[in-house]
């Protein structure tokens, strides 16, 4: 009985303690909130403004979350559809982003498109999409394993540079025809022509890796050769693009020369100092998070530096990835941790921003032949340059043609380059739209052309 009485007393003690410290203050607070406010003066105006600002912030967040939800659903749905059709999923995601702009969604449902993507929301959306591109280029640089060039260096140099030089030359020739009708006001022919040339020369190294993996070609002789050529070609094309951007953004020859010198010094430091240092490091167990944080900080710092040097933040992120590629542990850490975030969440925003930049009237019926002309020049340049160099080096004709087909893959890298040119004012709306379509078509051509060339090879044996 004594024990029971003690437990009963203890329960009463805790009940009284609860009532005193929790229930009574809560009831008192409710009473004060209900009755005491009747005698207080009305709030001043700035309090109302603060509440209005908070409500606006809440509605902005809600709109952003709705945009993200819609874009992810459409992008991943299109990605699954294209993968079912035998294409890389990224092509579907790229197409989905373009569909959400004025060119399709805005043309069919203009009011819904204007409500979902009002102009006031595009600023924050664009900044977050740029962060996604920086993270993607970090991963692309990390995947660019220059060690794969061992044993294939001379072949890769000849083929990759021919695969850049021929389409670059044809692009400059094409620019002579395009400039009178599509040259933006205030842009000279030289920067316009150089940018058109480089935009026809890009190979999408990350997309190429996924195409090879989907077809189980990564470890075969042709796959390894394609990876080596694309790696060196991508690095060369981005260096050329950095030089073009530095010269374009500078005011006067003196400033242009200084930008080019700074860009060259930055590239030398990253390749000759930072990259060897990474190669000597070992990531201890349990320290992966610290290394990943350090890598992200280096990426942001490099991007900031190249932005101030006048060669755009994208090049800094790419250079940081190339520097980290010398360390296998760090490369795998970046690919496994950063790529899912960038590819799954952030890049659909970039695709959407590309689509939103396309005006509804950017493409006319008369531009159909221009699309065909640009696609033909870009494809012939890549196929001809790669095929001729590969055949000259002794590669069989069928393999040389298949290598040219792989090098014609442009994909996301091309969209990044085109958006950069659009931001710099080097492309007008119509030519930007035509080149975006060229990027999609040449990437989508890769799979069918590979299948056709494979069947033709079997028949000729």
N, C-alpha and C positions, 0 to 999 in steps of 0.2 A: 504493500500500500504506500509505503513511504516513497518508493521509486516512482510509482504512478503519480503520486501527488507532486513529486519533483518535476516530472515531465510536463504535467499540466501547468505548473507554475512557469516553467520555461517557455511553454507555448504562449501563455498570456504575456510574458515579458517581451517576446519577439513581436507579438501583435501590437502591443502598445508602442514599441520602438518603431514599427512600420508606420503606424498611424501618425506618430509624432514627427518622423523624419521624411515620410513620403506622401501619405494621403493628405494630411492637413496642409502642408505647403502647396500641394497641387490644387486642392479645393480653394485655398486662399488666392492663388494666382488666377484661377478661373473667375472668382468673384471680382477681383480687382480689374481684370480685363473687361468684365461685363459692365461694371457700375462706375468704376473710378474715371473712365475715359469720358463720361458724360459732362464732367465739369472742366475738362481741359480745353484750351483754345484750339482752333483749327490749325492744321500743319501749314508751314510756310511753303512757298512755291517750289523751292529747290528740292524738297522731299518728294514732291510729285514727279519732278523731272527724273530723280534718281530711280523711282519706281518704274517710270516709263522706260528708262534706259535698261533696267533689268528685264522688263518684259520683252523689249526689242532683242536683247541678247539671247533670251530664251527662244524667241521665234527664229532667230538666225541659226541657233544650234539645231532646232527642230528641222529647219529647211535643209541644213547640211546633212543631217542624218538621213532624211528622206532621199536626197540626191545620191548619197553613198549607197543606200539600200537598193535603189532603182538601178544604178549603174552596175553594181556587183551582180544583181540578178540577171540583167540583160547580158553583161559581158560573159559571165560564166555559162549562161544558157547558150549563147552563140558559140562559145568555145567548145562546149560538148557537141553541138551540132556539127561544127566543122571537123572536129576530131572523128566523129562518126562517118563523115564523108571522106576521111583519109587525109585531112589537112592538119597541120599543127594548130593546137588550140589558140595560140596567140594571134593567128590570123582572124579567127572569129571574134576575139576580144578587141582587136584593132577595128574590125568592121563595125562592131557594136558601138564603139565610141563614136565613130563617124556617123552612125545612124541616129544618135541622140542629138545631133546638131540641127541647124536650120535646113540642111540639105535634104533630110528625109523626115525626121520627126516633126521639125518645124513646118515643113511643107504640108504634111498631112494633118497634124494637130497643132496649129500655130498657138492657140491660146494655152493649151496644156504645156507646150514647150516653154512659152514665155513665163508661165507661173512656176514651173519646176526649175528653170534656170534664168531668173531675172538678172539683169546686168550687175546689180549690186552684189550678187553672190559670187561672181566670177573671179573677183580678186583673191579672196581666201582660197577658193577652189584651185586657182592657178598656182598659188604659192605651195599648197600641199602637193599638188601634182609635180611641181619642180623638185620637191624633196624626194618624191618617189623616183624621179629620173636620176637624181644624184645617187640614191641607194642602188638603183639598177646598174648604173655605170660603175659603181664600186664592185658589184658582183661580176659585171662583164670584164672589168680589168683583172679581177682575181682569176677568172676562168681562162684568161689569155696567158696560158703557160708557155713562155718562150722556150722552155726546155724541150718542148716537142719538136723544135727545129733541128735538134741534133741528128745528123745524118741526112737531113733534107734541106739544109740551109741554102745551098746554091740553087737547088731546084725551086724552093719556096720563094727565094728572092726574085728569080727570073719570072716565075709564073704570076706571083702576086703583083709585082710591079707592072708587068704587061697588062694584067687584069685591071689595073688602075689607069695606066697611061692611055690605053686605047679608048675606053669610054670617056676619060677626061678630055682627050683631044676632040672626040666626036661631040661631046657636050659643049665645048667652046665653039665649035662650028655651028651647032644648033643654036647657040646663044646669038650668033650674028643674025639669024632669022627671027628669033624671039624678041630681041631687044626693042625694036621700034614699037611693037604692040604691047609688050609686057614688062618693059623696063620701068621700075618705079621712078617717080619724079625725084630729081636730085641725086640719083644713083648713077655713077659713071658706068661705061660699058665694061671696064676691066673687072671691078668687083662682082658685077652681075654675071659676067661670063665665067669667071673663076668659080663662083658658087654653083652655077648650073653644072659646070664640069665635075666638081667634087660630088654633087648630089647624085650624079649618074654613076659614080665610081665606088660607092659604099657597098660593102658586103656585111650582112647582119651575122656576126660571129656567134652570138648566143642562140639565135634562131637556127643557125646551121647545125650547132651542136645537138639541138633537140630533134631536128630532122634526121640526122645520122643515128641518134639513139633510137628513134621510133622505127627505123628501118634496119636496126642491128648492123650498122656499118661503121660504128665508131672505131672498132679495133682492127678493121680490115685495112689492106694497103691503101685503097682509094680514100677511105675515111680519114686515116692518119695523114695522108698527103693533103686532103682538103682542109683539115684542121690546121696544119702547119701554114698553108698558103693563106687561109683566112685570118689566122692570128697575125701574121706579118703584114698582110694587106690592111687589116683593120688598124693596126698601130700606125702604119704609114699614112693612111688616109686621115686619121685623126690628127696627126702632126701637121699635115698639109692644111687641114681645116683650121687648126689653131693659128697657123701663120696667116691664113686668109682673113680670119676674124680679127686678129691683131692689127693687120694692115688696114682693114676696113674701118675699124672703130677709131683709129688714130686720126688726129687732125694734123696734116702736114707730114712730110717725109721724115723729119727728125723724130717726131713722136712715133711714127710707124717703125722706124729703125730701132728705137728704144724698146718698144713693145716686143719686137721680134727677138731682140737680144735677151730680154727678161724671160720670154717664153723658152728660148733655147737653154738658158741657164737653169731654169726650173726643171726642164726635162732631163738635163744632164745630172742634176743633183738627185732626182728621184730614181733614175736608172743606175747611176754609178755609185751612189752613197747609201740611199735609203733601202733600195732593193737588196744589195749584198748584206746590209745589216740585218734585215728580216731573215735572210737565208741562214744566218748563223744562230738564230734564236730557237729555243725549245720551249714549248708551252707545257708547263707542269700541270699535272692533274689538279683540278679544282681552281685553276687560274684562268679558265676559258672566259669567264665573264669580264675580268679585268682586261684581257687582251682585246675582247670584242669592243669594250668601251673605248680603249685606246685607239683602236682602228677607226671607230666612228668619229672620234675627235680629230684624228689625222685627216680623215676624209673631209670633214667640215672646214678644217683649217686650210687644207689644200684648195678646196673649192673657193673659199673666201679670198685666198691669195691670188688665184688665177682670175677671179672676178675683178680684183683691183688692178691686176696687170693688164687687163683689157682683152683677155682671151677666153672669157666666160667661165663660170663656175663648173660647168660640165667637165671640162678638161682636167681640173684638179681632182675631181672624184674619180675619174677614169685612171689618172696617173697613180693615185693612192692604191687603187685595186691592182694595177700592174706591179707596183712595188711589193705588195703583199703576196703576189702570186709565186714568189720565189720560195715561200715557206709552205710546205704541203699541209701542215696542221692548221695554219692560219687560213689558207685558202679554203680548206674544207669547212672550217668554222664559219667563215663569211658566207659561203654558199648555203650551208645548212641553216643558218640563223637569220641572215639578212634577206636572202632571196625569197623565202615564203612571204615575208611581210611586203616587200617591194612588189613582187609579182601578183600576189593575191589581192592586196588591199589598195596599194597606191597607184600602180600603173593603170588600172581602169580609169582613174581620175585624169591621168595624162591623155589617154585615148579620147576621153570625153572632151577635154579642153581642145584637142586637135579638131574634133568634130564641131565644137562650138565656134571655132575660128573660121570655119567654112561658111561663107555667106550663102543664103538661100539662092541668090542669083549669080553665084560665083561661076557656075558651069552653065554654059549655053549649049544648045543643040549643035552649033557650029564648032564647039570645042571637042566633039567626038573624034574628029580626024586628028586634032592636036594631041589628044590622049594616045591614039594609036601611033602617031609619029614618035612621041617621046618614049613610049614603051618599046617600040621597034629599035630606036637608036640605043636606048639603055641596054636592051637584051643583046643586040648584035655586038655592041662594044665589049660587053663582058664575055660573051661566047667566043668572039673572034680573038680577043687579046689572050684569054686563058688557053684556048685551043691551040693557037699558033705557038705560044711559048712552050706548052706541054709537049706538043709534037716535036718541036725543035730539040727538046731535051730527051727525046727517045720514048715518050709514053705512047702506048697504043692509041689508035684513033678513037676507039669507043670510050676508053677510060678518059682520054683528053676531053671528049665532048661531055661526058658525065661530070667531070671536074668543072667545066665551064658552066654547066647547069647549076651546080652547087654554089659557085661563086656569084651567080646571078641573084641569089637570095638577098633581099634588102631588109625587109621586115621593120622591126622597131627602131633599129639604128637609123634607118632612113627617115623615119618620122621625127626622131630627135633632131637630126640635122636640118630637116625642113622647117621645124618649129623655130630652130635657132635662126635660120635665114629669114623667116617671117618676122621674128622679133627685131632683127637688125634692119628691117626694111628693104631687104634685097629681093624679095618676091612680092608680086601683087597678088590679089585674091584669086584670080583665075589661074595663074601659073602654079600657085600654091596648091590649089585643088587638083590640078592635073598631075602634079608630081606626087601628091598623096595617093591618088589612084594608081599611078605607076608603081609605087612602093607595094601596094596591096597585090596588084596583078602579078608583078615579077616574083613575089614571094609565093603566091598561090600556084604559079606555074611550075615551081621546083618539083613538087611531088609527082604530078602527071608526067613531066618530061623525064624524070628519073625512071619511072615505071616503063615508059615507052622505050627509052634507050636500053633498059635492061632486057626487055623482050626482043628488041632488035639485035642485041648482042647474042642472045641465045639462038636466034634464027640463023645468024651468020656463021655460027660455029659448025 
